[in-house]
Amino acid sequence: MTNKRSMVDRWLGAKASRLLKEEGYKYSDVARRMRMPYSTFSAKRRGHSSFSFPEIYTICLITGHDPGEFVPPRSHLRLSPKHRRP
């Protein structure tokens, strides 16, 4: 998992996990409130799957945090240049 998308997925998962842990939320409770299977939520937190914007927004509604906190640093957003065909 070295592509940029997976870097963003891992960053978002770590950010969500850290925020929920600091705020004292149980992951299982958050998954239930999001109406998402715990296994799916766990995969997203570990960066194995992508969070959608509505999912991030729901986490923000649950915790009272600003969605802007979930914007990855610029280093995680750079896209690789496309290869041109000869």
C-alpha positions in Angstrom: 0.0 0.0 0.0 2.2 2.7 -1.2 0.0 4.7 -3.5 -1.3 8.2 -2.6 -4.9 7.1 -2.1 -3.9 4.6 0.5 -1.8 7.2 2.3 -4.9 9.4 2.6 -7.0 6.4 3.7 -4.4 5.6 6.4 -4.2 9.2 7.5 -8.0 9.6 7.7 -8.3 6.3 9.6 -5.6 7.3 12.1 -7.1 10.7 12.5 -10.6 9.3 13.2 -9.2 6.7 15.6 -7.1 9.3 17.5 -10.0 11.7 17.8 -12.5 9.1 19.0 -10.0 7.7 21.5 -9.1 11.1 22.9 -12.8 12.0 23.2 -13.5 8.7 25.0 -15.8 7.2 22.4 -16.1 3.4 21.9 -15.5 2.4 18.3 -18.4 -0.1 18.5 -20.8 2.7 19.7 -19.7 5.0 16.9 -20.1 2.2 14.3 -23.6 1.5 15.6 -24.5 5.2 15.5 -23.2 5.4 11.9 -25.3 2.3 11.1 -22.2 0.5 9.9 -21.0 -3.0 10.7 -18.1 -2.8 13.2 -15.9 -4.8 10.9 -16.4 -2.2 8.1 -15.7 0.7 10.5 -12.6 -1.1 11.8 -11.3 -1.6 8.2 -11.8 2.1 7.5 -10.0 3.1 10.7 -7.0 1.0 9.8 -6.9 2.5 6.3 -7.9 -0.7 4.5 -11.0 1.0 3.1 -11.9 4.6 2.3 -14.1 6.8 4.4 -16.7 8.7 2.3 -17.4 12.4 3.0 -20.8 11.6 4.6 -19.1 9.1 6.9 -16.5 11.7 8.0 -19.3 14.3 8.4 -21.2 11.9 10.6 -18.2 11.4 12.8 -18.0 15.2 13.1 -21.7 15.4 14.0 -21.2 12.7 16.7 -18.1 14.3 18.2 -18.8 18.0 17.5 -15.5 18.5 15.6 -15.1 20.5 12.4 -14.9 18.6 9.1 -11.9 20.7 8.3 -9.9 18.8 10.8 -10.1 15.8 8.4 -8.2 17.5 5.5 -5.0 15.6 5.1 -1.7 17.5 5.0 -0.6 18.5 1.5 2.1 15.8 1.4 -0.6 13.2 1.4 -2.5 14.9 -1.4 0.1 15.1 -4.2 -0.8 13.0 -7.2 1.7 11.1 -9.2 2.2 12.5 -12.7 0.5 10.6 -15.4 2.7 8.6 -17.7 2.5 9.6 -21.4 2.2 7.1 -24.1 5.1 7.2 -26.6 
